[in-house]
């Protein structure tokens, strides 16, 4: 059934599999389902391929996943929404990916700004991206998404600024409206003068100065709420 919603918490935990016809759990997901969530034989759950399809299932003997209902197709939300964020310290990039995923953002893109303190070399970038993608997958399971988010490689800011519908978060910017589909979150030191000269659009996320991860969550909330018609367009 096309256009339906994803599963609710009443259907049990939500996990991802490669094939909905013959589903099997990865070792990590089997450990999560059996050891962390403590599911037992005959407990119910839902499975998704991460590409918009899901179905109810049960955990059979031997930790086998047995489908118990038809496949439901969930349309991809339109337009796709993106949060770009300048690299920040510690585990805060993971928090950005986790919360943006839970809120419904489709793509998360890290980038390096002129005033970024954090820099990733090639080896660190590979490690961090693997971790961020795992966080996005886990957050999708928790929030019962049927479309996995895209967590992109480290991307030059110049390339992001070329995207249609892009705006940079700025305290003195305009209200967010439906013409904005990508919001870029700068470093906590702010945008440089050079970067400001290249920003085609700026949007405000509130009247206060926000930490980078808070700004990313605020931006994700505004974008997804506008797309879902939970709030109206900004007044002129």
C-alpha positions, 0 to 999 in steps of 0.5 A: 500500500503506497503512501502509508505511514511507517510502523508505530511503537505498537508493532514492536522494535524496528530493524533493517534487513537487506531483503524483506522476502527472506530477511536475515539480521546482521550480527550487530542487529541480532545482538541488539535485538536479542541481548539489548532489547531482549526479544524472545521467540514469538515476540513481534517486530517490524522490518524495513529495507531502508528504501521505503518498504516495511512489514510486520514480522516475528522472531522465530526459533534460532533468531530467525525473522519470519514475516507475518504481514504484507509489505507496506510502501511509504513514499519518500518525503518531498522535498528532500531536506538537508542539514549541513554542519561545520565539524565540531568537537567530541561526540557532538557530530553524532548528536547532530546526526542522531537528532536530525535523523529522528526529526526526519531530515533526509541528508546530513553533510559535514563540512569544514568552515574557515573557523572550524577548529576540528579537521579530519584527515583521510583516516579520521574521516573514514572512521568518523563517517562510519560511526556517523552512518551507524548512528543514523541507522540506529536512530532510524531504528529508534524512530521507526523510519523506513527511509534511511538518511544519507550521511555524506562524506566531508563536502567542500562548503563551496559545493554546498553553496551551489545547491538549490534552496540552500541557506546559512543559519545566521542570527540576523537572517530571514525567517525560514520558509518552504523555499529553504530545503538545506540549512548550513550550520557554521562553526561556533566561531561564526562565518568568516567575512569571506564566507559571508560574502558567498552566502546567497541566503541566510535564515534565523533560527531564533533570537539567541546565540545557539551552540552548533548542535542546538542550531542543527536541531532547531534547523531540522525541526523547522524544516521538517515541521514546514514540510509536514504542514505542522506549522505555517509559512513565515509571515511576510 
